[in-house]
Amino acid sequence: MSNLAIITARGGSKRIPRKNIRPFLGKPILAYGIDAALQSGLFDEVMVSTDDDEIAGIARQHGASVPFLRDAQTADDYATTADVLTEVLRQYAQQGQAFDYACCLYPTAPFVTATLLQNAFATLIENQLDTVYPVQPFGFPIQRAVFLRNAQVQWCQPEHALTRSQDLEPAYHDAGQFYFFRVVSFQHAQRLITNNSGGIVISEMQAQDIDTETDWQLAELKFKLLTSQ
């Protein structure tokens, strides 16, 4: 059984310039995912997929490999994560290397830990799933969401307008951190999330989307609180 960690970190970032290598509490944010992958002991190789020489250099400084750079098509604003993973797996195949499982880690996910990766992989294997990824509970029951149309509030699910929150089934969303997947399943489906995907639940404190300066500050605050406990 051979495993590959793929950290996707292209150079372009419109909303937060150079986001993937910006210092996060004193260390390039990219380095947190590299450290977690290396410390997990799960991977035969931890690599960074990038089109950027500076990112490649920082990745190597922190113990990841960068055996090749992305081509122009997978480095633009329209390339999907599946496009990037397909390119990486194809490049390794051309070098005579194949992997049974892989994990796509996003570069701005400093909350990922070795233990979380180990739990995800165990869930993947034990349940014979195609993919496993972290999910978070919504902070408020989605069954009681409303639409705002022409200044008028309308229930999304009117049948739950009076249902007690504790009687509603919890709902979750993708935490946007990583996807541990079976390579053969991915190559067949050409997508990460299939009808045979699973999730592991993390708390609202264990992840943060980082698209704005406010998001960045919230992420650092959460991280400080978590690591001080």
SVG drawing of the C-alpha trace seen along z (x, -y; Angstrom):
<svg xmlns="http://www.w3.org/2000/svg" viewBox="-45 -45 60 47">
<polyline fill="none" stroke="black" stroke-width="0.4" points="0.0,0.0 1.5,-3.4 0.2,-6.8 0.8,-10.2 0.1,-13.6 -0.6,-16.3 -0.7,-19.9 -2.1,-22.2 -0.5,-25.7 -0.5,-27.8 1.1,-31.2 -1.9,-33.3 -4.2,-34.6 -6.5,-37.4 -8.1,-38.2 -5.1,-37.8 -1.9,-38.2 0.7,-35.4 -1.7,-33.8 -0.2,-30.3 3.1,-31.4 2.0,-34.3 3.2,-34.0 0.6,-32.6 1.6,-33.2 5.2,-33.2 5.4,-30.4 4.3,-30.2 0.8,-28.9 1.7,-26.2 4.1,-24.7 1.4,-23.6 -0.1,-21.1 3.3,-19.8 4.2,-19.3 0.9,-17.4 1.4,-15.1 5.0,-14.3 4.1,-13.8 1.2,-11.4 3.6,-8.8 1.0,-7.8 2.7,-9.0 5.5,-7.6 5.8,-11.1 4.6,-14.5 4.6,-16.8 3.5,-20.3 1.9,-21.0 2.7,-24.6 3.6,-26.8 5.6,-29.2 9.4,-28.9 9.2,-30.8 6.4,-28.5 8.5,-25.5 11.5,-26.7 9.6,-27.2 7.9,-23.8 11.3,-22.1 12.6,-24.0 9.8,-22.5 10.4,-18.9 8.1,-18.5 9.1,-17.5 8.4,-19.4 9.3,-17.0 7.8,-19.0 5.9,-22.3 2.4,-22.7 1.7,-23.5 -0.1,-26.6 -3.5,-25.0 -3.6,-23.7 -2.2,-27.0 -4.9,-29.4 -8.1,-30.5 -10.3,-27.9 -8.4,-24.7 -10.3,-22.5 -8.8,-20.5 -9.5,-17.4 -7.5,-18.8 -4.5,-19.4 -4.7,-15.9 -5.0,-14.3 -1.9,-16.0 0.1,-15.1 -0.9,-11.4 -0.1,-11.3 3.3,-12.9 4.2,-10.3 2.9,-7.5 5.2,-8.7 8.1,-8.3 7.0,-4.8 5.3,-5.6 1.8,-4.6 -0.1,-5.1 -3.1,-3.3 -4.3,-6.2 -3.7,-10.0 -4.7,-13.0 -5.3,-16.4 -4.5,-19.0 -5.3,-22.6 -2.4,-24.9 -4.3,-27.3 -5.6,-24.7 -3.3,-25.2 -5.8,-23.4 -5.1,-20.0 -3.2,-17.7 -1.5,-14.3 -4.2,-12.7 -7.0,-14.1 -5.3,-12.7 -4.8,-9.3 -8.5,-9.2 -9.6,-10.1 -7.4,-7.3 -8.7,-4.7 -12.3,-5.7 -11.6,-5.4 -10.1,-1.9 -12.5,-0.5 -15.6,-1.6 -14.3,-0.9 -15.1,-4.5 -13.9,-6.4 -13.1,-9.6 -13.2,-10.9 -13.0,-14.6 -13.7,-16.7 -17.1,-18.3 -18.4,-20.9 -21.9,-21.3 -23.8,-24.4 -24.1,-26.9 -27.9,-27.1 -30.4,-24.5 -30.6,-24.8 -34.2,-23.5 -35.1,-26.9 -33.3,-29.0 -35.1,-31.8 -35.0,-33.4 -35.1,-37.2 -37.1,-38.2 -38.1,-41.8 -37.5,-42.5 -40.0,-39.8 -38.8,-36.8 -39.9,-33.4 -39.2,-30.0 -37.1,-27.6 -38.9,-24.7 -42.2,-26.1 -43.0,-22.7 -40.2,-23.4 -41.2,-27.0 -42.3,-25.9 -40.0,-22.8 -37.8,-23.0 -34.1,-23.2 -33.2,-20.2 -35.7,-18.1 -34.1,-18.8 -31.4,-16.5 -27.9,-18.1 -26.5,-19.2 -22.9,-19.6 -20.7,-21.3 -17.3,-20.6 -14.6,-22.1 -12.4,-22.8 -9.3,-21.2 -8.4,-17.9 -9.7,-14.9 -8.3,-11.4 -9.2,-9.3 -8.7,-5.9 -6.8,-6.7 -8.5,-4.1 -11.9,-5.5 -10.9,-9.1 -9.5,-8.2 -12.7,-6.4 -15.1,-9.1 -12.8,-12.1 -14.1,-13.8 -13.3,-13.6 -16.8,-13.4 -18.9,-10.4 -21.9,-8.6 -19.5,-6.5 -17.8,-9.4 -17.7,-9.8 -17.0,-12.5 -15.4,-13.0 -16.9,-15.6 -14.7,-18.5 -15.9,-21.4 -16.5,-25.0 -13.2,-25.9 -11.1,-23.5 -11.4,-25.2 -11.8,-28.6 -12.3,-29.6 -9.6,-32.2 -10.7,-34.5 -10.4,-37.9 -8.2,-39.7 -11.0,-39.3 -11.0,-35.5 -7.2,-35.5 -7.5,-37.2 -10.3,-34.9 -8.2,-31.9 -5.2,-33.1 -7.5,-33.8 -9.0,-30.3 -5.6,-28.7 -4.3,-30.5 -7.3,-29.4 -6.9,-25.8 -3.2,-25.6 -3.4,-27.3 -5.7,-24.6"/>
</svg>
